Amino acid sequence: MADRSGKPRKRSRECRSSSSSSSKELLVIGDADRLSRLPQEIQSDILCLLPITDAAKVGLLSKTWRSTWLSLPKLAFDYRTFPEMEKKVKFIDQTLARHSKSSVKTFELHLVPLIKIAWMKFATRHNVEKLVLYGEIKKNKYLPDCIFTCRSLVKLDLALHGHVLTFPETVSLPNLRKLKLKHLVLYEPELSQDPFSIFPALEKLSIFHCTIHYTEILSVSSLRLIHFTMVKMLTRGVIALTTWPSQREALQLPNVEFLVDFDTGVDFRCLDDVCIKNFGGEAIERMLVRYLLANSSDLTLMTIFMNDVMANGMLSKISEILGYEKSSPYADVIFN
């Protein structure tokens, strides 16, 4: 529009600002619309990369995103997401109640003070493959039986302070390949029958800061076990490690406490790599090193990471270890 002089009239700042805001709004809406047309698999990958509370907000953008959110294959809840316990529990309850019947490949509860039995049952009903539980089980010291009959389970990671690990009469975990146990109490009746042999596909076993009560022997054996890590195991008896011809890779025994004796019938012929961490040079630790060197005919490398205590009399202890008999002519012992 022109004024009386015939010159074009300048648009006001308000008009320009309004026009600019409208353009930006249209741009955002257009981008959101384009994202909504992405294949659901890609949408799912995007949501899985977000914190779960942000993924829930994205699920409100459109029907397409809502459908993706309600069938998300990964659900990971962290206690730091909500400052208030009540809001956290309500969010988890609502998320699980609204979820579709599709499979949940990964289900994680990180440092949630109180874990509901219902949440674990949800995971097993949805064919979970990776289950991570960090915290305490509400009003219970034992895991529900459904955990031990989840045939889809491939990886189980348990950090349950003070909870007793017991196995029910029926255990069916044919696909479990990785098992990590932290801060658990391992009870004698279960251990006396070599509990880990009931997992036919087990390849990796990690035990951290667990306590064994009233048992004479902890037996660890598996036809497919290739990686075993044990940190600060508290026990009053013998720890027997049984390997088989199919086993290889690494055996890690950092800071094994109260290790009293070794089963002379244990066969380590296929052990290839040994890593011992936090080595203090105590007599029982040197006994472990001597035993492994004498019974690992295929051993190529043993790496010993020393702690500060080892500094006292270090050279004499290293000299003693280097003089141990080796069943493998190719075995090298390295100190770090």
C-alpha positions as CSV (number, residue, x, y, z in Angstrom):
1,M,0.0,0.0,0.0
2,A,1.2,3.5,-0.9
3,D,0.9,6.8,1.1
4,R,-0.3,10.1,-0.4
5,S,3.1,10.9,-1.8
6,G,3.0,7.7,-3.9
7,K,5.8,6.0,-1.9
8,P,5.2,2.5,-0.7
9,R,4.3,2.3,3.0
10,K,6.8,0.4,5.2
11,R,5.4,-2.6,7.1
12,S,5.4,-2.1,10.8
13,R,7.7,-4.1,13.1
14,E,4.6,-5.8,14.5
15,C,3.6,-7.1,11.2
16,R,7.1,-8.3,10.3
17,S,7.4,-10.0,13.7
18,S,4.0,-11.6,13.3
19,S,4.9,-12.8,9.9
20,S,8.2,-14.2,11.0
21,S,6.6,-16.0,13.9
22,S,4.0,-17.5,11.6
23,S,6.8,-18.7,9.3
24,K,8.7,-20.3,12.1
25,E,5.6,-22.0,13.4
26,L,4.8,-23.3,10.0
27,L,8.3,-24.6,9.7
28,V,8.2,-26.4,13.0
29,I,4.8,-27.9,12.1
30,G,6.1,-28.9,8.7
31,D,9.2,-30.6,10.2
32,A,7.1,-32.5,12.7
33,D,4.8,-33.6,9.9
34,R,7.8,-34.9,7.9
35,L,9.1,-36.8,11.0
36,S,5.7,-38.4,11.5
37,R,6.0,-39.8,8.0
38,L,9.2,-41.7,8.8
39,P,8.9,-45.5,9.0
40,Q,8.0,-46.7,12.5
41,E,11.3,-48.6,12.8
42,I,13.2,-45.3,12.5
43,Q,10.9,-43.5,14.8
44,S,11.4,-46.3,17.3
45,D,15.2,-46.0,17.0
46,I,14.9,-42.2,17.7
47,L,12.8,-42.6,20.8
48,C,15.1,-45.3,22.1
49,L,18.0,-42.8,22.1
50,L,16.1,-40.4,24.3
51,P,15.5,-40.4,28.0
52,I,12.3,-42.2,28.6
53,T,10.5,-39.0,29.9
54,D,11.4,-37.2,26.7
55,A,10.3,-40.1,24.6
56,A,6.9,-39.9,26.3
57,K,6.6,-36.3,25.4
58,V,7.4,-37.0,21.7
59,G,4.6,-39.6,21.8
60,L,2.1,-36.7,22.2
61,L,3.0,-35.1,18.9
62,S,0.8,-37.2,16.7
63,K,-1.1,-40.5,16.4
64,T,1.9,-42.0,14.6
65,W,4.4,-41.0,17.3
66,R,1.9,-42.2,20.0
67,S,1.7,-45.6,18.3
68,T,5.5,-45.8,18.2
69,W,5.8,-44.8,21.9
70,L,3.2,-47.4,23.0
71,S,5.1,-50.2,21.3
72,L,8.7,-49.1,22.2
73,P,11.0,-52.1,22.4
74,K,13.3,-50.5,25.0
75,L,12.1,-49.2,28.3
76,A,14.8,-47.9,30.7
77,F,13.8,-46.2,33.9
78,D,16.3,-44.2,36.0
79,Y,15.6,-43.0,39.6
80,R,17.2,-39.6,38.7
81,T,14.4,-38.9,36.2
82,F,12.1,-37.9,39.0
83,P,13.0,-36.2,42.3
84,E,9.9,-37.6,44.0
85,M,9.4,-41.3,44.4
86,E,5.6,-41.1,44.1
87,K,5.8,-39.5,40.6
88,K,8.3,-42.0,39.5
89,V,6.2,-45.0,40.5
90,K,3.1,-43.4,38.9
91,F,5.0,-42.8,35.6
92,I,6.3,-46.4,35.4
93,D,2.8,-47.8,36.2
94,Q,1.1,-45.7,33.6
95,T,3.8,-46.4,30.9
96,L,3.5,-50.2,31.4
97,A,-0.3,-50.1,31.6
98,R,-0.6,-48.3,28.2
99,H,2.1,-50.3,26.4
100,S,0.9,-52.5,23.6
101,K,1.3,-56.3,23.5
102,S,4.5,-56.0,21.4
103,S,7.8,-57.4,22.6
104,V,10.1,-55.3,24.9
105,K,13.6,-56.4,24.1
106,T,15.2,-54.3,26.8
107,F,13.8,-53.6,30.2
108,E,15.9,-51.7,32.7
109,L,15.3,-50.3,36.2
110,H,18.4,-48.4,37.3
111,L,18.7,-47.7,41.0
112,V,15.0,-47.7,41.6
113,P,14.7,-48.0,45.4
114,L,11.6,-50.2,45.3
115,I,11.0,-52.6,42.4
116,K,7.5,-54.0,42.0
117,I,7.0,-57.6,41.2
118,A,4.4,-56.5,38.7
119,W,7.1,-54.6,36.7
120,M,9.2,-57.8,36.4
121,K,6.1,-59.8,35.3
122,F,5.4,-57.2,32.7
123,A,8.9,-57.7,31.3
124,T,8.7,-61.5,31.1
125,R,5.2,-61.3,29.5
126,H,6.6,-59.1,26.8
127,N,9.4,-61.5,25.8
128,V,12.3,-59.5,27.3
129,E,15.8,-60.3,26.1
130,K,17.8,-58.0,28.3
131,L,16.6,-57.5,31.9
132,V,18.5,-55.1,34.3
133,L,17.3,-54.7,37.9
134,Y,19.2,-52.3,40.2
135,G,17.6,-51.6,43.6
136,E,15.4,-53.5,46.0
137,I,12.3,-55.6,45.4
138,K,9.3,-54.3,47.2
139,K,8.1,-56.4,50.2
140,N,10.1,-59.4,49.1
141,K,13.7,-60.8,49.4
142,Y,13.3,-63.2,46.4
143,L,12.9,-62.9,42.7
144,P,9.6,-64.1,41.2
145,D,9.6,-67.5,39.5
146,C,8.7,-65.9,36.2
147,I,12.3,-64.6,35.8
148,F,13.6,-68.2,35.7
149,T,11.1,-69.4,33.1
150,C,11.5,-66.5,30.6
151,R,12.7,-68.4,27.6
152,S,13.4,-65.2,25.6
153,L,15.9,-63.9,28.2
154,V,19.5,-63.5,26.8
155,K,21.1,-61.2,29.4
156,L,20.2,-60.9,33.1
157,D,21.8,-58.2,35.2
158,L,20.9,-58.2,38.9
159,A,22.1,-55.7,41.6
160,L,19.8,-56.2,44.5
161,H,21.3,-55.3,47.8
162,G,20.9,-58.0,50.4
163,H,18.5,-60.1,48.4
164,V,18.7,-63.9,48.5
165,L,19.2,-65.6,45.1
166,T,17.4,-68.9,45.1
167,F,16.3,-70.9,42.1
168,P,12.8,-72.4,41.9
169,E,12.3,-76.1,41.1
170,T,11.6,-75.3,37.5
171,V,14.2,-73.2,35.7
172,S,14.0,-72.7,31.9
173,L,16.4,-70.2,30.5
174,P,17.7,-71.9,27.4
175,N,18.9,-68.7,25.8
176,L,20.6,-67.0,28.7
177,R,24.1,-66.1,27.6
178,K,25.2,-63.4,30.1
179,L,24.6,-63.3,33.8
180,K,25.8,-60.6,36.2
181,L,25.2,-60.8,39.9
182,K,26.0,-57.9,42.3
183,H,25.4,-57.5,46.1
184,L,23.4,-60.7,46.3
185,V,23.3,-63.4,49.0
186,L,24.0,-66.8,47.4
187,Y,22.4,-69.5,49.5
188,E,24.0,-72.9,50.2
189,P,21.3,-75.3,49.0
190,E,21.4,-73.7,45.6
191,L,25.2,-73.7,45.4
192,S,25.8,-77.2,46.5
193,Q,24.3,-78.5,43.3
194,D,26.3,-76.3,41.0
195,P,23.6,-73.7,40.1
196,F,25.2,-72.3,37.1
197,S,25.1,-75.6,35.2
198,I,21.3,-75.1,34.7
199,F,22.0,-72.4,32.1
200,P,22.9,-74.4,29.0
201,A,23.8,-71.4,26.9
202,L,25.7,-69.4,29.5
203,E,28.9,-67.8,28.0
204,K,29.7,-65.0,30.4
205,L,29.3,-65.0,34.2
206,S,30.2,-62.0,36.4
207,I,29.8,-62.0,40.2
208,F,30.5,-58.8,42.1
209,H,30.4,-58.3,45.9
210,C,28.2,-61.2,46.6
211,T,28.1,-63.2,49.9
212,I,27.9,-67.0,50.2
213,H,26.4,-68.3,53.4
214,Y,27.3,-71.7,55.0
215,T,28.6,-73.5,52.0
216,E,31.7,-75.6,51.7
217,I,32.1,-75.2,47.9
218,L,31.1,-72.8,45.2
219,S,31.1,-74.8,41.9
220,V,31.1,-72.9,38.6
221,S,30.8,-75.0,35.5
222,S,29.2,-74.6,32.1
223,L,29.8,-76.3,28.7
224,R,29.8,-72.9,26.9
225,L,31.3,-70.6,29.6
226,I,34.1,-68.5,28.1
227,H,34.3,-65.4,30.4
228,F,34.2,-65.6,34.2
229,T,34.7,-62.5,36.4
230,M,34.6,-62.6,40.2
231,V,35.2,-59.6,42.4
232,K,35.2,-59.7,46.2
233,M,33.4,-62.9,46.7
234,L,32.8,-63.6,50.4
235,T,32.8,-67.3,51.2
236,R,34.0,-69.6,53.9
237,G,35.0,-72.6,51.7
238,V,36.4,-73.7,48.4
239,I,35.8,-72.1,45.0
240,A,36.0,-74.7,42.3
241,L,36.2,-73.5,38.7
242,T,35.5,-76.1,36.1
243,T,36.2,-75.5,32.4
244,W,35.6,-77.7,29.3
245,P,37.3,-78.2,26.0
246,S,35.0,-75.7,24.3
247,Q,36.0,-72.9,26.6
248,R,38.5,-70.2,25.8
249,E,39.0,-66.5,26.1
250,A,39.5,-65.1,29.6
251,L,39.2,-65.9,33.3
252,Q,39.3,-62.8,35.5
253,L,39.7,-63.2,39.3
254,P,40.3,-59.8,40.8
255,N,40.6,-59.6,44.6
256,V,39.1,-63.0,45.5
257,E,38.6,-63.0,49.2
258,F,38.8,-66.0,51.6
259,L,39.8,-68.4,48.9
260,V,40.9,-71.4,50.9
261,D,41.7,-74.3,48.5
262,F,41.6,-75.3,44.9
263,D,40.2,-78.5,43.4
264,T,43.1,-80.4,41.9
265,G,40.8,-82.0,39.4
266,V,39.9,-78.7,37.7
267,D,41.0,-78.7,34.0
268,F,42.2,-75.4,32.6
269,R,43.8,-76.8,29.5
270,C,42.0,-74.4,27.1
271,L,42.4,-71.2,29.1
272,D,44.1,-68.7,26.9
273,D,44.2,-65.4,28.8
274,V,44.1,-64.7,32.6
275,C,43.7,-61.2,34.1
276,I,44.1,-60.7,37.9
277,K,43.3,-57.3,39.2
278,N,44.0,-55.6,42.6
279,F,46.8,-58.1,43.3
280,G,48.2,-57.6,46.8
281,G,50.8,-60.4,46.8
282,E,49.3,-62.3,49.7
283,A,50.1,-66.0,50.1
284,I,46.6,-67.1,49.0
285,E,46.8,-64.9,45.9
286,R,50.2,-66.3,45.0
287,M,48.8,-69.8,45.5
288,L,46.1,-68.9,42.9
289,V,48.7,-67.7,40.4
290,R,50.8,-70.9,40.9
291,Y,47.8,-73.1,40.4
292,L,46.7,-71.4,37.2
293,L,50.2,-71.5,35.7
294,A,50.5,-75.2,36.6
295,N,47.2,-76.2,35.1
296,S,46.7,-74.0,32.0
297,S,48.6,-75.8,29.2
298,D,47.3,-73.4,26.5
299,L,47.9,-70.2,28.4
300,T,49.6,-67.5,26.4
301,L,49.2,-64.4,28.7
302,M,48.7,-63.7,32.4
303,T,48.4,-60.0,33.3
304,I,48.7,-59.1,37.0
305,F,47.6,-55.6,38.1
306,M,49.2,-54.9,41.5
307,N,47.6,-52.7,44.2
308,D,49.5,-50.3,46.5
309,V,50.0,-53.0,49.2
310,M,52.2,-55.0,46.8
311,A,54.8,-52.3,47.0
312,N,56.1,-53.9,50.3
313,G,58.5,-56.7,49.2
314,M,57.4,-56.3,45.6
315,L,60.6,-57.5,44.0
316,S,60.9,-60.7,46.0
317,K,57.2,-61.6,45.3
318,I,57.6,-60.9,41.6
319,S,60.7,-63.0,41.5
320,E,58.9,-65.8,43.3
321,I,56.0,-65.7,40.8
322,L,58.3,-65.7,37.8
323,G,59.9,-68.8,39.1
324,Y,56.6,-70.8,39.2
325,E,56.4,-73.9,37.0
326,K,54.3,-73.4,33.9
327,S,52.4,-76.1,32.0
328,S,52.4,-73.9,28.9
329,P,55.8,-73.1,27.2
330,Y,54.2,-70.0,25.6
331,A,52.8,-68.4,28.8
332,D,54.0,-64.8,29.6
333,V,53.4,-63.2,33.0
334,I,53.2,-59.4,32.9
335,F,53.0,-57.1,36.0
336,N,51.3,-53.7,35.8
